[in-house]
Structures are given as structure tokens and as C-alpha cells.
Amino acid sequence: MLYDEFSDEEQSNQSDRDNRAFIFLTLEKLASRIENMPFNLKGH
């Protein structure tokens, strides 16, 4: 029983880290895409 609880805890920590890494990568991709966009948006 204790082992199951521990491994569940480990898994949730791991998924938190994975989520943060995923969000960071997504933000980086968005940032580079925005940099590469032609800025005709600024005119509005």
C-alpha cells in the first residue's frame, strides 16, 4: 500500500515537470513564430 501511494506521488511530480517543460517549449515556439511574422499587425 505505501509503495503504491509513493509511486503515485512520484508520477504526479513527474507529470508536473513534463507539463512545465511542454508549456515552456510551446511558449518558445510561439515566440519564434511571432518573431518571424511580418508585422503588418502593428498598423492596426
PDB file of N, H, CA, C and O in Angstrom:
ATOM      1  N   MET A   1       0.825  -1.211   0.000  1.00  0.00           N
ATOM      2  CA  MET A   1       0.000   0.000   0.000  1.00  0.00           C
ATOM      3  C   MET A   1       0.864   1.268   0.000  1.00  0.00           C
ATOM      4  O   MET A   1       0.684   2.154  -0.836  1.00  0.00           O
ATOM      5  N   LEU A   2       1.780   1.339   0.925  1.00  0.00           N
ATOM      6  H   LEU A   2       1.927   0.620   1.605  1.00  0.00           H
ATOM      7  CA  LEU A   2       2.646   2.507   0.999  1.00  0.00           C
ATOM      8  C   LEU A   2       3.396   2.720  -0.313  1.00  0.00           C
ATOM      9  O   LEU A   2       3.579   3.845  -0.778  1.00  0.00           O
ATOM     10  N   TYR A   3       3.825   1.591  -0.894  1.00  0.00           N
ATOM     11  H   TYR A   3       3.676   0.677  -0.516  1.00  0.00           H
ATOM     12  CA  TYR A   3       4.574   1.696  -2.149  1.00  0.00           C
ATOM     13  C   TYR A   3       3.695   2.304  -3.252  1.00  0.00           C
ATOM     14  O   TYR A   3       4.162   3.140  -4.024  1.00  0.00           O
ATOM     15  N   ASP A   4       2.444   1.891  -3.324  1.00  0.00           N
ATOM     16  H   ASP A   4       2.064   1.212  -2.697  1.00  0.00           H
ATOM     17  CA  ASP A   4       1.529   2.425  -4.340  1.00  0.00           C
ATOM     18  C   ASP A   4       1.357   3.929  -4.168  1.00  0.00           C
ATOM     19  O   ASP A   4       1.410   4.683  -5.139  1.00  0.00           O
ATOM     20  N   GLU A   5       1.151   4.355  -2.933  1.00  0.00           N
ATOM     21  H   GLU A   5       1.108   3.742  -2.144  1.00  0.00           H
ATOM     22  CA  GLU A   5       0.988   5.789  -2.679  1.00  0.00           C
ATOM     23  C   GLU A   5       2.237   6.552  -3.104  1.00  0.00           C
ATOM     24  O   GLU A   5       2.157   7.619  -3.714  1.00  0.00           O
ATOM     25  N   PHE A   6       3.385   5.984  -2.770  1.00  0.00           N
ATOM     26  H   PHE A   6       3.449   5.118  -2.275  1.00  0.00           H
ATOM     27  CA  PHE A   6       4.641   6.648  -3.117  1.00  0.00           C
ATOM     28  C   PHE A   6       4.795   6.765  -4.628  1.00  0.00           C
ATOM     29  O   PHE A   6       5.168   7.822  -5.138  1.00  0.00           O
ATOM     30  N   SER A   7       4.507   5.678  -5.345  1.00  0.00           N
ATOM     31  H   SER A   7       4.204   4.820  -4.931  1.00  0.00           H
ATOM     32  CA  SER A   7       4.699   5.716  -6.796  1.00  0.00           C
ATOM     33  C   SER A   7       3.695   6.665  -7.448  1.00  0.00           C
ATOM     34  O   SER A   7       4.016   7.313  -8.444  1.00  0.00           O
ATOM     35  N   ASP A   8       2.484   6.754  -6.897  1.00  0.00           N
ATOM     36  H   ASP A   8       2.223   6.228  -6.088  1.00  0.00           H
ATOM     37  CA  ASP A   8       1.516   7.720  -7.410  1.00  0.00           C
ATOM     38  C   ASP A   8       2.061   9.144  -7.257  1.00  0.00           C
ATOM     39  O   ASP A   8       1.992   9.958  -8.177  1.00  0.00           O
ATOM     40  N   GLU A   9       2.596   9.413  -6.088  1.00  0.00           N
ATOM     41  H   GLU A   9       2.652   8.752  -5.340  1.00  0.00           H
ATOM     42  CA  GLU A   9       3.174  10.729  -5.817  1.00  0.00           C
ATOM     43  C   GLU A   9       4.292  11.034  -6.809  1.00  0.00           C
ATOM     44  O   GLU A   9       4.349  12.124  -7.380  1.00  0.00           O
ATOM     45  N   GLU A  10       5.174  10.067  -7.007  1.00  0.00           N
ATOM     46  H   GLU A  10       5.128   9.182  -6.544  1.00  0.00           H
ATOM     47  CA  GLU A  10       6.261  10.230  -7.964  1.00  0.00           C
ATOM     48  C   GLU A  10       5.722  10.535  -9.355  1.00  0.00           C
ATOM     49  O   GLU A  10       6.225  11.424 -10.041  1.00  0.00           O
ATOM     50  N   GLN A  11       4.703   9.799  -9.764  1.00  0.00           N
ATOM     51  H   GLN A  11       4.294   9.077  -9.206  1.00  0.00           H
ATOM     52  CA  GLN A  11       4.156  10.002 -11.102  1.00  0.00           C
ATOM     53  C   GLN A  11       3.561  11.396 -11.250  1.00  0.00           C
ATOM     54  O   GLN A  11       3.736  12.032 -12.289  1.00  0.00           O
ATOM     55  N   SER A  12       2.865  11.878 -10.231  1.00  0.00           N
ATOM     56  H   SER A  12       2.724  11.361  -9.387  1.00  0.00           H
ATOM     57  CA  SER A  12       2.257  13.208 -10.354  1.00  0.00           C
ATOM     58  C   SER A  12       3.345  14.282 -10.402  1.00  0.00           C
ATOM     59  O   SER A  12       3.214  15.260 -11.137  1.00  0.00           O
ATOM     60  N   ASN A  13       4.413  14.106  -9.629  1.00  0.00           N
ATOM     61  H   ASN A  13       4.519  13.311  -9.032  1.00  0.00           H
ATOM     62  CA  ASN A  13       5.530  15.041  -9.714  1.00  0.00           C
ATOM     63  C   ASN A  13       6.139  15.030 -11.112  1.00  0.00           C
ATOM     64  O   ASN A  13       6.452  16.078 -11.677  1.00  0.00           O
ATOM     65  N   GLN A  14       6.299  13.846 -11.650  1.00  0.00           N
ATOM     66  H   GLN A  14       6.045  12.995 -11.191  1.00  0.00           H
ATOM     67  CA  GLN A  14       6.888  13.712 -12.984  1.00  0.00           C
ATOM     68  C   GLN A  14       6.006  14.402 -14.019  1.00  0.00           C
ATOM     69  O   GLN A  14       6.515  15.099 -14.897  1.00  0.00           O
ATOM     70  N   SER A  15       4.686  14.216 -13.926  1.00  0.00           N
ATOM     71  H   SER A  15       4.273  13.649 -13.213  1.00  0.00           H
ATOM     72  CA  SER A  15       3.805  14.823 -14.920  1.00  0.00           C
ATOM     73  C   SER A  15       3.790  16.346 -14.761  1.00  0.00           C
ATOM     74  O   SER A  15       3.643  17.065 -15.750  1.00  0.00           O
ATOM     75  N   ASP A  16       3.942  16.847 -13.524  1.00  0.00           N
ATOM     76  H   ASP A  16       4.061  16.263 -12.721  1.00  0.00           H
ATOM     77  CA  ASP A  16       4.067  18.292 -13.329  1.00  0.00           C
ATOM     78  C   ASP A  16       5.277  18.822 -14.087  1.00  0.00           C
ATOM     79  O   ASP A  16       5.195  19.834 -14.782  1.00  0.00           O
ATOM     80  N   ARG A  17       6.402  18.123 -13.943  1.00  0.00           N
ATOM     81  H   ARG A  17       6.469  17.301 -13.378  1.00  0.00           H
ATOM     82  CA  ARG A  17       7.614  18.547 -14.645  1.00  0.00           C
ATOM     83  C   ARG A  17       7.411  18.476 -16.153  1.00  0.00           C
ATOM     84  O   ARG A  17       7.817  19.381 -16.882  1.00  0.00           O
ATOM     85  N   ASP A  18       6.779  17.396 -16.621  1.00  0.00           N
ATOM     86  H   ASP A  18       6.449  16.661 -16.029  1.00  0.00           H
ATOM     87  CA  ASP A  18       6.526  17.253 -18.056  1.00  0.00           C
ATOM     88  C   ASP A  18       5.639  18.382 -18.558  1.00  0.00           C
ATOM     89  O   ASP A  18       5.886  18.949 -19.622  1.00  0.00           O
ATOM     90  N   ASN A  19       4.602  18.707 -17.785  1.00  0.00           N
ATOM     91  H   ASN A  19       4.402  18.247 -16.920  1.00  0.00           H
ATOM     92  CA  ASN A  19       3.703  19.786 -18.190  1.00  0.00           C
ATOM     93  C   ASN A  19       4.451  21.103 -18.296  1.00  0.00           C
ATOM     94  O   ASN A  19       4.260  21.858 -19.250  1.00  0.00           O
ATOM     95  N   ARG A  20       5.305  21.380 -17.311  1.00  0.00           N
ATOM     96  H   ARG A  20       5.460  20.767 -16.537  1.00  0.00           H
ATOM     97  CA  ARG A  20       6.066  22.636 -17.344  1.00  0.00           C
ATOM     98  C   ARG A  20       6.984  22.670 -18.552  1.00  0.00           C
ATOM     99  O   ARG A  20       7.088  23.695 -19.226  1.00  0.00           O
ATOM    100  N   ALA A  21       7.645  21.566 -18.829  1.00  0.00           N
ATOM    101  H   ALA A  21       7.560  20.733 -18.282  1.00  0.00           H
ATOM    102  CA  ALA A  21       8.534  21.502 -19.994  1.00  0.00           C
ATOM    103  C   ALA A  21       7.738  21.714 -21.276  1.00  0.00           C
ATOM    104  O   ALA A  21       8.181  22.428 -22.176  1.00  0.00           O
ATOM    105  N   PHE A  22       6.568  21.096 -21.359  1.00  0.00           N
ATOM    106  H   PHE A  22       6.208  20.516 -20.628  1.00  0.00           H
ATOM    107  CA  PHE A  22       5.729  21.228 -22.549  1.00  0.00           C
ATOM    108  C   PHE A  22       5.280  22.668 -22.744  1.00  0.00           C
ATOM    109  O   PHE A  22       5.326  23.197 -23.855  1.00  0.00           O
ATOM    110  N   ILE A  23       4.841  23.306 -21.645  1.00  0.00           N
ATOM    111  H   ILE A  23       4.803  22.876 -20.743  1.00  0.00           H
ATOM    112  CA  ILE A  23       4.397  24.696 -21.725  1.00  0.00           C
ATOM    113  C   ILE A  23       5.543  25.592 -22.157  1.00  0.00           C
ATOM    114  O   ILE A  23       5.357  26.486 -22.983  1.00  0.00           O
ATOM    115  N   PHE A  24       6.735  25.357 -21.602  1.00  0.00           N
ATOM    116  H   PHE A  24       6.886  24.631 -20.932  1.00  0.00           H
ATOM    117  CA  PHE A  24       7.895  26.166 -21.951  1.00  0.00           C
ATOM    118  C   PHE A  24       8.222  26.037 -23.432  1.00  0.00           C
ATOM    119  O   PHE A  24       8.476  27.032 -24.110  1.00  0.00           O
ATOM    120  N   LEU A  25       8.214  24.786 -23.937  1.00  0.00           N
ATOM    121  H   LEU A  25       8.008  23.977 -23.386  1.00  0.00           H
ATOM    122  CA  LEU A  25       8.505  24.567 -25.357  1.00  0.00           C
ATOM    123  C   LEU A  25       7.456  25.245 -26.234  1.00  0.00           C
ATOM    124  O   LEU A  25       7.791  25.835 -27.262  1.00  0.00           O
ATOM    125  N   THR A  26       6.194  25.164 -25.832  1.00  0.00           N
ATOM    126  H   THR A  26       5.922  24.685 -24.997  1.00  0.00           H
ATOM    127  CA  THR A  26       5.122  25.784 -26.611  1.00  0.00           C
ATOM    128  C   THR A  26       5.308  27.301 -26.654  1.00  0.00           C
ATOM    129  O   THR A  26       5.151  27.923 -27.705  1.00  0.00           O
ATOM    130  N   LEU A  27       5.643  27.885 -25.509  1.00  0.00           N
ATOM    131  H   LEU A  27       5.770  27.379 -24.656  1.00  0.00           H
ATOM    132  CA  LEU A  27       5.873  29.332 -25.472  1.00  0.00           C
ATOM    133  C   LEU A  27       7.040  29.712 -26.368  1.00  0.00           C
ATOM    134  O   LEU A  27       6.983  30.716 -27.079  1.00  0.00           O
ATOM    135  N   GLU A  28       8.104  28.906 -26.334  1.00  0.00           N
ATOM    136  H   GLU A  28       8.151  28.091 -25.757  1.00  0.00           H
ATOM    137  CA  GLU A  28       9.255  29.189 -27.190  1.00  0.00           C
ATOM    138  C   GLU A  28       8.875  29.144 -28.662  1.00  0.00           C
ATOM    139  O   GLU A  28       9.287  30.000 -29.445  1.00  0.00           O
ATOM    140  N   LYS A  29       8.079  28.129 -29.037  1.00  0.00           N
ATOM    141  H   LYS A  29       7.745  27.434 -28.401  1.00  0.00           H
ATOM    142  CA  LYS A  29       7.639  28.012 -30.431  1.00  0.00           C
ATOM    143  C   LYS A  29       6.804  29.219 -30.829  1.00  0.00           C
ATOM    144  O   LYS A  29       6.985  29.781 -31.909  1.00  0.00           O
ATOM    145  N   LEU A  30       5.884  29.616 -29.948  1.00  0.00           N
ATOM    146  H   LEU A  30       5.737  29.160 -29.070  1.00  0.00           H
ATOM    147  CA  LEU A  30       5.043  30.782 -30.234  1.00  0.00           C
ATOM    148  C   LEU A  30       5.899  32.030 -30.396  1.00  0.00           C
ATOM    149  O   LEU A  30       5.683  32.822 -31.313  1.00  0.00           O
ATOM    150  N   ALA A  31       6.868  32.202 -29.508  1.00  0.00           N
ATOM    151  H   ALA A  31       7.044  31.558 -28.764  1.00  0.00           H
ATOM    152  CA  ALA A  31       7.716  33.387 -29.569  1.00  0.00           C
ATOM    153  C   ALA A  31       8.473  33.439 -30.891  1.00  0.00           C
ATOM    154  O   ALA A  31       8.543  34.492 -31.523  1.00  0.00           O
ATOM    155  N   SER A  32       9.038  32.311 -31.313  1.00  0.00           N
ATOM    156  H   SER A  32       8.980  31.455 -30.799  1.00  0.00           H
ATOM    157  CA  SER A  32       9.803  32.326 -32.563  1.00  0.00           C
ATOM    158  C   SER A  32       8.871  32.550 -33.747  1.00  0.00           C
ATOM    159  O   SER A  32       9.251  33.193 -34.726  1.00  0.00           O
ATOM    160  N   ARG A  33       7.650  32.018 -33.662  1.00  0.00           N
ATOM    161  H   ARG A  33       7.342  31.495 -32.867  1.00  0.00           H
ATOM    162  CA  ARG A  33       6.694  32.228 -34.748  1.00  0.00           C
ATOM    163  C   ARG A  33       6.313  33.703 -34.838  1.00  0.00           C
ATOM    164  O   ARG A  33       6.193  34.255 -35.932  1.00  0.00           O
ATOM    165  N   ILE A  34       6.125  34.335 -33.683  1.00  0.00           N
ATOM    166  H   ILE A  34       6.222  33.886 -32.795  1.00  0.00           H
ATOM    167  CA  ILE A  34       5.779  35.763 -33.663  1.00  0.00           C
ATOM    168  C   ILE A  34       6.931  36.594 -34.224  1.00  0.00           C
ATOM    169  O   ILE A  34       6.708  37.542 -34.976  1.00  0.00           O
ATOM    170  N   GLU A  35       8.169  36.235 -33.856  1.00  0.00           N
ATOM    171  H   GLU A  35       8.351  35.464 -33.245  1.00  0.00           H
ATOM    172  CA  GLU A  35       9.333  36.958 -34.384  1.00  0.00           C
ATOM    173  C   GLU A  35       9.385  36.873 -35.899  1.00  0.00           C
ATOM    174  O   GLU A  35       9.766  37.837 -36.562  1.00  0.00           O
ATOM    175  N   ASN A  36       9.008  35.732 -36.449  1.00  0.00           N
ATOM    176  H   ASN A  36       8.698  34.949 -35.910  1.00  0.00           H
ATOM    177  CA  ASN A  36       9.094  35.529 -37.893  1.00  0.00           C
ATOM    178  C   ASN A  36       7.902  36.102 -38.651  1.00  0.00           C
ATOM    179  O   ASN A  36       7.909  36.154 -39.881  1.00  0.00           O
ATOM    180  N   MET A  37       6.875  36.534 -37.913  1.00  0.00           N
ATOM    181  H   MET A  37       6.869  36.492 -36.914  1.00  0.00           H
ATOM    182  CA  MET A  37       5.695  37.091 -38.567  1.00  0.00           C
ATOM    183  C   MET A  37       6.008  38.457 -39.167  1.00  0.00           C
ATOM    184  O   MET A  37       6.741  39.243 -38.566  1.00  0.00           O
ATOM    185  N   PRO A  38       5.468  38.745 -40.327  1.00  0.00           N
ATOM    186  CA  PRO A  38       5.578  40.111 -40.838  1.00  0.00           C
ATOM    187  C   PRO A  38       4.685  41.016 -39.985  1.00  0.00           C
ATOM    188  O   PRO A  38       3.529  40.679 -39.727  1.00  0.00           O
ATOM    189  N   PHE A  39       5.208  42.149 -39.554  1.00  0.00           N
ATOM    190  H   PHE A  39       6.147  42.422 -39.764  1.00  0.00           H
ATOM    191  CA  PHE A  39       4.446  42.947 -38.604  1.00  0.00           C
ATOM    192  C   PHE A  39       3.569  43.993 -39.279  1.00  0.00           C
ATOM    193  O   PHE A  39       3.715  45.193 -39.045  1.00  0.00           O
ATOM    194  N   ASN A  40       2.656  43.515 -40.123  1.00  0.00           N
ATOM    195  H   ASN A  40       2.538  42.541 -40.313  1.00  0.00           H
ATOM    196  CA  ASN A  40       1.620  44.406 -40.608  1.00  0.00           C
ATOM    197  C   ASN A  40       0.517  44.536 -39.556  1.00  0.00           C
ATOM    198  O   ASN A  40      -0.424  45.313 -39.721  1.00  0.00           O
ATOM    199  N   LEU A  41       0.645  43.762 -38.471  1.00  0.00           N
ATOM    200  H   LEU A  41       1.409  43.130 -38.338  1.00  0.00           H
ATOM    201  CA  LEU A  41      -0.313  43.850 -37.375  1.00  0.00           C
ATOM    202  C   LEU A  41      -0.171  45.182 -36.635  1.00  0.00           C
ATOM    203  O   LEU A  41      -1.145  45.710 -36.099  1.00  0.00           O
ATOM    204  N   LYS A  42       1.045  45.716 -36.612  1.00  0.00           N
ATOM    205  H   LYS A  42       1.836  45.288 -37.047  1.00  0.00           H
ATOM    206  CA  LYS A  42       1.301  46.937 -35.847  1.00  0.00           C
ATOM    207  C   LYS A  42       0.517  48.129 -36.393  1.00  0.00           C
ATOM    208  O   LYS A  42       0.213  49.064 -35.652  1.00  0.00           O
ATOM    209  N   GLY A  43       0.190  48.098 -37.682  1.00  0.00           N
ATOM    210  H   GLY A  43       0.437  47.338 -38.283  1.00  0.00           H
ATOM    211  CA  GLY A  43      -0.518  49.220 -38.278  1.00  0.00           C
ATOM    212  C   GLY A  43      -1.902  49.440 -37.682  1.00  0.00           C
ATOM    213  O   GLY A  43      -2.412  50.560 -37.676  1.00  0.00           O
ATOM    214  N   HIS A  44      -2.516  48.350 -37.175  1.00  0.00           N
ATOM    215  H   HIS A  44      -2.102  47.440 -37.181  1.00  0.00           H
ATOM    216  CA  HIS A  44      -3.869  48.500 -36.645  1.00  0.00           C
ATOM    217  C   HIS A  44      -3.784  49.105 -35.290  1.00  0.00           C
ATOM    218  O   HIS A  44      -4.810  49.325 -34.646  1.00  0.00           O
TER     219      HIS A  44
END
